[in-house]
Amino acid sequence: MRSGFSLGRLFGIEVNIDWSWLFIFVLVIWNLSSVFGQFHPNWQAALRWSTALVAALLFFGSVLAHEFAHSLTARLQGVPVRSITLFLFGGVSNIQRQPESPRAEFLITIVGPITSLALGLVFLVIAGLLSGTVSASLGQATGIIAQLSPLATLLFWLGSVNLLLGAFNMIPGFPLDGGRILRSILWAITDNLRKATRWASYVGQAIAWLMIIGGIAMAFGISIPFFGTGLINGLWLAFIGWFLNSASSQSYQQIVIQDILEGVPVNRMMRTNAPTVNPDASVQSLIHDYVMGSDDHAFPVLEGDRLVGMVTLEDVRGVPRDRWEQTHVRAIMTPDENLVTVSPGEDASDALRMLMQRDVRQLPVVEGTQLIGLLRRSDIIRWLQLQSDASLSG
């Protein structure tokens, strides 16, 4: 289930907003209004808030440009991209599979920070041209900002934050862009994606723990160069470190799972004796004859030998209890044209990707319109456990 909403499609890529993004969006506006008020005490409240709103929108537009740079380059390298999602920590491109080579990963990754750095320089140059301070040094920044117009102030902040965004993403902490660039280099050296990912994730976790320790130290009043001190800043840095550590570990686990499933056909782990339902059966019959007697959550619907749909417990929950006997499975099932299916010879790694992207628990395995079996998440998990146990025994 999607935790957010869609803004539409651009260049054929769906742009989504996660609900957590709204929190950081409001926080940025509130913080910018306060900052602009400190540098420009003569600004009216309406001017401060409106400038902060526009600045926040343009900043997240810059984040979107950063992600589109990744996504469009991925497409040029033959890697499909489904969507881009803005969330609490910025943005993420939903790249469908790993790049085919270290060179492809390097190119896909490096364009993101380059885009942010280029945007930062462009915004700063425009702000300088508007205010006549292109040659001013960074040490004079505070005095400069106090003299800027609202537009120049907005562009000066936007340029600075894009430079910081580009620089932060170059930290070699996997899965940040810098960590992915490090992985592409290690991949080229070792010719082993799994080993390169493991090493890059170790570096990422080490950097994450430095952030966590540094954030805790800041919270207790210790000043750290560039980051400063203070409870809020310290907790925020520690939180980012915790997130990076978790993401780094999960990214390596995903590569391990992909390696185990790579080349294993779906028919090796699918369920061939899945119970099937007639589309003209009543919901009451479905409940008493199928659901109550098994731990299955979904049932293929067959008309003769042809797969015509899939019915799940979620579908049943939408039917009032007093309508169970009168309502047929056909009326509540997901029809076959809306189902995501796999073939028996398809890679299990691709099937798992479909399960995760669609957020479903099972996929019908079909040849033509004929049902061959049912592949469930639990089947893949059981296979992974068996392979893990076999490796440990070996």
C-alpha positions as a Python dict, from the first residue, in 0.01 Angstrom:
ca = {
    (1, 'M'): (0, 0, 0),
    (2, 'R'): (141, 337, -102),
    (3, 'S'): (222, 567, 192),
    (4, 'G'): (173, 893, 6),
    (5, 'F'): (41, 1029, -322),
    (6, 'S'): (147, 1080, -682),
    (7, 'L'): (229, 1413, -849),
    (8, 'G'): (200, 1261, -1196),
    (9, 'R'): (454, 1148, -1454),
    (10, 'L'): (749, 1329, -1612),
    (11, 'F'): (964, 1172, -1886),
    (12, 'G'): (754, 860, -1830),
    (13, 'I'): (864, 833, -1465),
    (14, 'E'): (606, 855, -1188),
    (15, 'V'): (682, 1115, -918),
    (16, 'N'): (553, 1022, -571),
    (17, 'I'): (542, 1208, -242),
    (18, 'D'): (575, 1007, 79),
    (19, 'W'): (377, 1141, 376),
    (20, 'S'): (700, 1181, 573),
    (21, 'W'): (805, 1446, 319),
    (22, 'L'): (529, 1678, 439),
    (23, 'F'): (692, 1688, 784),
    (24, 'I'): (1032, 1795, 652),
    (25, 'F'): (868, 2038, 406),
    (26, 'V'): (687, 2219, 688),
    (27, 'L'): (1004, 2209, 902),
    (28, 'V'): (1212, 2368, 623),
    (29, 'I'): (957, 2646, 573),
    (30, 'W'): (941, 2719, 946),
    (31, 'N'): (1320, 2718, 981),
    (32, 'L'): (1373, 2939, 674),
    (33, 'S'): (1117, 3191, 794),
    (34, 'S'): (1314, 3220, 1118),
    (35, 'V'): (1650, 3245, 938),
    (36, 'F'): (1528, 3507, 693),
    (37, 'G'): (1386, 3704, 985),
    (38, 'Q'): (1726, 3706, 1159),
    (39, 'F'): (1907, 3843, 852),
    (40, 'H'): (1623, 4077, 751),
    (41, 'P'): (1448, 4202, 1068),
    (42, 'N'): (1267, 4467, 863),
    (43, 'W'): (1083, 4209, 651),
    (44, 'Q'): (712, 4170, 721),
    (45, 'A'): (586, 3830, 830),
    (46, 'A'): (404, 3774, 498),
    (47, 'L'): (726, 3837, 303),
    (48, 'R'): (931, 3605, 526),
    (49, 'W'): (683, 3319, 504),
    (50, 'S'): (619, 3354, 130),
    (51, 'T'): (994, 3365, 54),
    (52, 'A'): (1046, 3062, 276),
    (53, 'L'): (764, 2875, 96),
    (54, 'V'): (907, 2947, -250),
    (55, 'A'): (1260, 2857, -132),
    (56, 'A'): (1138, 2524, 9),
    (57, 'L'): (953, 2440, -313),
    (58, 'L'): (1259, 2523, -524),
    (59, 'F'): (1483, 2323, -291),
    (60, 'F'): (1272, 2011, -330),
    (61, 'G'): (1258, 2085, -703),
    (62, 'S'): (1639, 2070, -691),
    (63, 'V'): (1623, 1735, -508),
    (64, 'L'): (1388, 1613, -781),
    (65, 'A'): (1635, 1731, -1049),
    (66, 'H'): (1909, 1536, -866),
    (67, 'E'): (1698, 1219, -878),
    (68, 'F'): (1594, 1271, -1240),
    (69, 'A'): (1964, 1294, -1330),
    (70, 'H'): (2010, 947, -1177),
    (71, 'S'): (1695, 808, -1341),
    (72, 'L'): (1747, 940, -1693),
    (73, 'T'): (2111, 828, -1695),
    (74, 'A'): (1999, 485, -1572),
    (75, 'R'): (1763, 461, -1868),
    (76, 'L'): (2046, 555, -2106),
    (77, 'Q'): (2242, 265, -1953),
    (78, 'G'): (1953, 26, -2019),
    (79, 'V'): (1833, 11, -1657),
    (80, 'P'): (1455, 65, -1623),
    (81, 'V'): (1326, 318, -1368),
    (82, 'R'): (973, 297, -1236),
    (83, 'S'): (936, 602, -1012),
    (84, 'I'): (1095, 871, -797),
    (85, 'T'): (979, 926, -439),
    (86, 'L'): (1042, 1230, -221),
    (87, 'F'): (1050, 1138, 149),
    (88, 'L'): (1187, 1248, 487),
    (89, 'F'): (1556, 1232, 390),
    (90, 'G'): (1526, 1371, 36),
    (91, 'G'): (1457, 1156, -267),
    (92, 'V'): (1510, 807, -404),
    (93, 'S'): (1492, 671, -759),
    (94, 'N'): (1319, 333, -789),
    (95, 'I'): (1573, 170, -1022),
    (96, 'Q'): (1438, -170, -1118),
    (97, 'R'): (1763, -369, -1108),
    (98, 'Q'): (2134, -340, -1046),
    (99, 'P'): (2344, -183, -1326),
    (100, 'E'): (2515, -431, -1556),
    (101, 'S'): (2869, -300, -1502),
    (102, 'P'): (3082, -84, -1269),
    (103, 'R'): (3100, 181, -1541),
    (104, 'A'): (2720, 199, -1566),
    (105, 'E'): (2684, 234, -1189),
    (106, 'F'): (2953, 504, -1176),
    (107, 'L'): (2782, 708, -1451),
    (108, 'I'): (2432, 664, -1305),
    (109, 'T'): (2556, 774, -961),
    (110, 'I'): (2796, 1059, -1036),
    (111, 'V'): (2543, 1266, -1231),
    (112, 'G'): (2335, 1326, -916),
    (113, 'P'): (2600, 1516, -714),
    (114, 'I'): (2719, 1692, -1031),
    (115, 'T'): (2363, 1816, -1090),
    (116, 'S'): (2334, 1948, -733),
    (117, 'L'): (2676, 2119, -749),
    (118, 'A'): (2595, 2272, -1089),
    (119, 'L'): (2258, 2402, -966),
    (120, 'G'): (2428, 2545, -656),
    (121, 'L'): (2682, 2736, -863),
    (122, 'V'): (2417, 2865, -1105),
    (123, 'F'): (2195, 2992, -820),
    (124, 'L'): (2491, 3160, -646),
    (125, 'V'): (2606, 3331, -967),
    (126, 'I'): (2254, 3463, -1037),
    (127, 'A'): (2226, 3583, -675),
    (128, 'G'): (2566, 3752, -711),
    (129, 'L'): (2467, 3921, -1038),
    (130, 'L'): (2147, 4051, -881),
    (131, 'S'): (2334, 4194, -582),
    (132, 'G'): (2671, 4279, -739),
    (133, 'T'): (2863, 4046, -499),
    (134, 'V'): (2988, 3772, -734),
    (135, 'S'): (3346, 3815, -614),
    (136, 'A'): (3264, 3827, -244),
    (137, 'S'): (3432, 3575, -16),
    (138, 'L'): (3249, 3321, 198),
    (139, 'G'): (3370, 3498, 509),
    (140, 'Q'): (3159, 3799, 413),
    (141, 'A'): (2845, 3590, 363),
    (142, 'T'): (2662, 3715, 673),
    (143, 'G'): (2705, 4079, 581),
    (144, 'I'): (2613, 4012, 219),
    (145, 'I'): (2285, 3832, 298),
    (146, 'A'): (2164, 4120, 515),
    (147, 'Q'): (2185, 4350, 212),
    (148, 'L'): (2017, 4120, -40),
    (149, 'S'): (1671, 4154, -192),
    (150, 'P'): (1416, 3876, -125),
    (151, 'L'): (1490, 3713, -463),
    (152, 'A'): (1867, 3733, -418),
    (153, 'T'): (1837, 3601, -59),
    (154, 'L'): (1631, 3306, -182),
    (155, 'L'): (1882, 3227, -459),
    (156, 'F'): (2181, 3266, -226),
    (157, 'W'): (2032, 3016, 21),
    (158, 'L'): (1926, 2782, -260),
    (159, 'G'): (2275, 2787, -411),
    (160, 'S'): (2442, 2720, -77),
    (161, 'V'): (2213, 2433, 17),
    (162, 'N'): (2256, 2265, -324),
    (163, 'L'): (2634, 2279, -282),
    (164, 'L'): (2593, 2118, 61),
    (165, 'L'): (2358, 1856, -84),
    (166, 'G'): (2608, 1766, -355),
    (167, 'A'): (2898, 1752, -108),
    (168, 'F'): (2700, 1547, 149),
    (169, 'N'): (2601, 1290, -113),
    (170, 'M'): (2968, 1240, -198),
    (171, 'I'): (3039, 1105, 152),
    (172, 'P'): (3152, 745, 86),
    (173, 'G'): (2878, 598, 303),
    (174, 'F'): (2683, 333, 113),
    (175, 'P'): (2406, 370, -5),
    (176, 'L'): (2472, 746, -46),
    (177, 'D'): (2598, 846, -391),
    (178, 'G'): (2956, 857, -263),
    (179, 'G'): (2918, 503, -129),
    (180, 'R'): (2781, 382, -463),
    (181, 'I'): (3073, 544, -644),
    (182, 'L'): (3306, 365, -401),
    (183, 'R'): (3122, 39, -473),
    (184, 'S'): (3159, 87, -849),
    (185, 'I'): (3535, 133, -804),
    (186, 'L'): (3560, -175, -579),
    (187, 'W'): (3343, -368, -824),
    (188, 'A'): (3576, -278, -1109),
    (189, 'I'): (3878, -388, -902),
    (190, 'T'): (3733, -715, -766),
    (191, 'D'): (3495, -801, -1052),
    (192, 'N'): (3255, -914, -776),
    (193, 'L'): (2944, -708, -702),
    (194, 'R'): (2864, -890, -378),
    (195, 'K'): (3214, -842, -235),
    (196, 'A'): (3220, -477, -347),
    (197, 'T'): (2882, -418, -182),
    (198, 'R'): (2999, -581, 141),
    (199, 'W'): (3308, -362, 160),
    (200, 'A'): (3117, -47, 69),
    (201, 'S'): (2851, -128, 330),
    (202, 'Y'): (3123, -170, 596),
    (203, 'V'): (3253, 179, 512),
    (204, 'G'): (2896, 312, 518),
    (205, 'Q'): (2827, 160, 859),
    (206, 'A'): (3155, 296, 998),
    (207, 'I'): (3065, 649, 882),
    (208, 'A'): (2712, 604, 1019),
    (209, 'W'): (2848, 513, 1364),
    (210, 'L'): (3077, 817, 1355),
    (211, 'M'): (2767, 1028, 1290),
    (212, 'I'): (2577, 862, 1574),
    (213, 'I'): (2864, 907, 1821),
    (214, 'G'): (2924, 1263, 1702),
    (215, 'G'): (2554, 1345, 1733),
    (216, 'I'): (2542, 1212, 2091),
    (217, 'A'): (2854, 1415, 2176),
    (218, 'M'): (2694, 1730, 2031),
    (219, 'A'): (2380, 1667, 2236),
    (220, 'F'): (2598, 1673, 2550),
    (221, 'G'): (2755, 2006, 2458),
    (222, 'I'): (3070, 1903, 2269),
    (223, 'S'): (3138, 2118, 1964),
    (224, 'I'): (3226, 1935, 1642),
    (225, 'P'): (3381, 2129, 1351),
    (226, 'F'): (3128, 2220, 1079),
    (227, 'F'): (2838, 2053, 1267),
    (228, 'G'): (2861, 2271, 1581),
    (229, 'T'): (2688, 2167, 1900),
    (230, 'G'): (2344, 2155, 2063),
    (231, 'L'): (2076, 1900, 2149),
    (232, 'I'): (1863, 1938, 1833),
    (233, 'N'): (2157, 1936, 1590),
    (234, 'G'): (2311, 1642, 1774),
    (235, 'L'): (1993, 1435, 1772),
    (236, 'W'): (1939, 1511, 1404),
    (237, 'L'): (2294, 1401, 1313),
    (238, 'A'): (2257, 1083, 1520),
    (239, 'F'): (1924, 1012, 1353),
    (240, 'I'): (2079, 1050, 1006),
    (241, 'G'): (2360, 816, 1116),
    (242, 'W'): (2109, 558, 1240),
    (243, 'F'): (1921, 576, 909),
    (244, 'L'): (2244, 543, 707),
    (245, 'N'): (2356, 243, 914),
    (246, 'S'): (2022, 67, 863),
    (247, 'A'): (2012, 146, 490),
    (248, 'S'): (2370, 26, 440),
    (249, 'S'): (2302, -306, 611),
    (250, 'Q'): (1976, -361, 422),
    (251, 'S'): (2138, -281, 87),
    (252, 'Y'): (2397, -554, 139),
    (253, 'Q'): (2128, -802, 244),
    (254, 'Q'): (1938, -726, -78),
    (255, 'I'): (2246, -807, -286),
    (256, 'V'): (2295, -1136, -96),
    (257, 'I'): (1931, -1232, -157),
    (258, 'Q'): (1959, -1139, -523),
    (259, 'D'): (2272, -1353, -558),
    (260, 'I'): (2102, -1655, -397),
    (261, 'L'): (1792, -1623, -618),
    (262, 'E'): (1975, -1534, -941),
    (263, 'G'): (1930, -1811, -1197),
    (264, 'V'): (1682, -2006, -984),
    (265, 'P'): (1357, -2055, -1182),
    (266, 'V'): (1022, -1984, -1023),
    (267, 'N'): (908, -2345, -1073),
    (268, 'R'): (1174, -2458, -821),
    (269, 'M'): (991, -2290, -535),
    (270, 'M'): (632, -2230, -647),
    (271, 'R'): (336, -2412, -494),
    (272, 'T'): (176, -2643, -750),
    (273, 'N'): (-126, -2758, -548),
    (274, 'A'): (-270, -2418, -461),
    (275, 'P'): (-646, -2436, -390),
    (276, 'T'): (-853, -2269, -664),
    (277, 'V'): (-1200, -2115, -653),
    (278, 'N'): (-1484, -2105, -905),
    (279, 'P'): (-1590, -1747, -994),
    (280, 'D'): (-1957, -1834, -933),
    (281, 'A'): (-1894, -1955, -576),
    (282, 'S'): (-2042, -1738, -302),
    (283, 'V'): (-1827, -1543, -58),
    (284, 'Q'): (-1978, -1754, 221),
    (285, 'S'): (-1859, -2071, 46),
    (286, 'L'): (-1516, -1915, 0),
    (287, 'I'): (-1495, -1839, 372),
    (288, 'H'): (-1616, -2175, 504),
    (289, 'D'): (-1472, -2410, 240),
    (290, 'Y'): (-1136, -2241, 177),
    (291, 'V'): (-1032, -1967, 417),
    (292, 'M'): (-1129, -2142, 743),
    (293, 'G'): (-951, -2464, 646),
    (294, 'S'): (-612, -2318, 545),
    (295, 'D'): (-362, -2043, 616),
    (296, 'D'): (-384, -1909, 259),
    (297, 'H'): (-459, -1540, 207),
    (298, 'A'): (-526, -1552, -167),
    (299, 'F'): (-691, -1796, -407),
    (300, 'P'): (-664, -1817, -787),
    (301, 'V'): (-1003, -1807, -957),
    (302, 'L'): (-1041, -2057, -1242),
    (303, 'E'): (-1312, -2087, -1504),
    (304, 'G'): (-1249, -2432, -1642),
    (305, 'D'): (-871, -2440, -1691),
    (306, 'R'): (-842, -2065, -1750),
    (307, 'L'): (-719, -1821, -1485),
    (308, 'V'): (-975, -1540, -1467),
    (309, 'G'): (-871, -1364, -1147),
    (310, 'M'): (-748, -1374, -790),
    (311, 'V'): (-948, -1327, -470),
    (312, 'T'): (-789, -1232, -136),
    (313, 'L'): (-892, -1182, 225),
    (314, 'E'): (-875, -807, 164),
    (315, 'D'): (-1144, -847, -103),
    (316, 'V'): (-1360, -1046, 138),
    (317, 'R'): (-1330, -784, 413),
    (318, 'G'): (-1500, -533, 184),
    (319, 'V'): (-1823, -739, 176),
    (320, 'P'): (-2076, -695, 463),
    (321, 'R'): (-2136, -1021, 649),
    (322, 'D'): (-2507, -1023, 564),
    (323, 'R'): (-2416, -1014, 191),
    (324, 'W'): (-2179, -1313, 192),
    (325, 'E'): (-2435, -1563, 61),
    (326, 'Q'): (-2563, -1336, -218),
    (327, 'T'): (-2222, -1208, -336),
    (328, 'H'): (-2020, -1414, -582),
    (329, 'V'): (-1641, -1435, -601),
    (330, 'R'): (-1658, -1293, -956),
    (331, 'A'): (-1788, -963, -816),
    (332, 'I'): (-1500, -903, -573),
    (333, 'M'): (-1198, -1070, -738),
    (334, 'T'): (-916, -889, -916),
    (335, 'P'): (-968, -980, -1285),
    (336, 'D'): (-688, -1147, -1480),
    (337, 'E'): (-611, -838, -1690),
    (338, 'N'): (-514, -654, -1370),
    (339, 'L'): (-299, -934, -1228),
    (340, 'V'): (80, -943, -1228),
    (341, 'T'): (189, -1292, -1328),
    (342, 'V'): (517, -1477, -1379),
    (343, 'S'): (618, -1768, -1598),
    (344, 'P'): (757, -2092, -1446),
    (345, 'G'): (1100, -2037, -1603),
    (346, 'E'): (1139, -1676, -1486),
    (347, 'D'): (1414, -1585, -1237),
    (348, 'A'): (1300, -1593, -875),
    (349, 'S'): (1494, -1269, -816),
    (350, 'D'): (1272, -1091, -1073),
    (351, 'A'): (961, -1243, -914),
    (352, 'L'): (1066, -1118, -569),
    (353, 'R'): (1115, -770, -715),
    (354, 'M'): (759, -779, -852),
    (355, 'L'): (621, -893, -517),
    (356, 'M'): (793, -606, -335),
    (357, 'Q'): (705, -338, -591),
    (358, 'R'): (339, -438, -606),
    (359, 'D'): (326, -500, -229),
    (360, 'V'): (144, -832, -277),
    (361, 'R'): (196, -1165, -103),
    (362, 'Q'): (171, -1396, -404),
    (363, 'L'): (202, -1414, -783),
    (364, 'P'): (15, -1658, -1010),
    (365, 'V'): (253, -1867, -1221),
    (366, 'V'): (103, -1909, -1567),
    (367, 'E'): (171, -2038, -1916),
    (368, 'G'): (-62, -1858, -2151),
    (369, 'T'): (-391, -1850, -1960),
    (370, 'Q'): (-328, -2177, -1775),
    (371, 'L'): (-240, -2168, -1406),
    (372, 'I'): (76, -2367, -1330),
    (373, 'G'): (122, -2272, -965),
    (374, 'L'): (135, -1995, -708),
    (375, 'L'): (451, -1824, -585),
    (376, 'R'): (420, -1672, -238),
    (377, 'R'): (656, -1452, -39),
    (378, 'S'): (667, -1727, 225),
    (379, 'D'): (789, -1975, -40),
    (380, 'I'): (1082, -1748, -127),
    (381, 'I'): (1162, -1688, 240),
    (382, 'R'): (1159, -2064, 306),
    (383, 'W'): (1395, -2118, 9),
    (384, 'L'): (1633, -1849, 139),
    (385, 'Q'): (1630, -2009, 484),
    (386, 'L'): (1708, -2351, 338),
    (387, 'Q'): (1995, -2211, 132),
    (388, 'S'): (2129, -2026, 436),
    (389, 'D'): (2112, -2345, 649),
    (390, 'A'): (2283, -2543, 372),
    (391, 'S'): (2563, -2285, 352),
    (392, 'L'): (2616, -2299, 729),
    (393, 'S'): (2620, -2680, 727),
    (394, 'G'): (2870, -2678, 441),
}
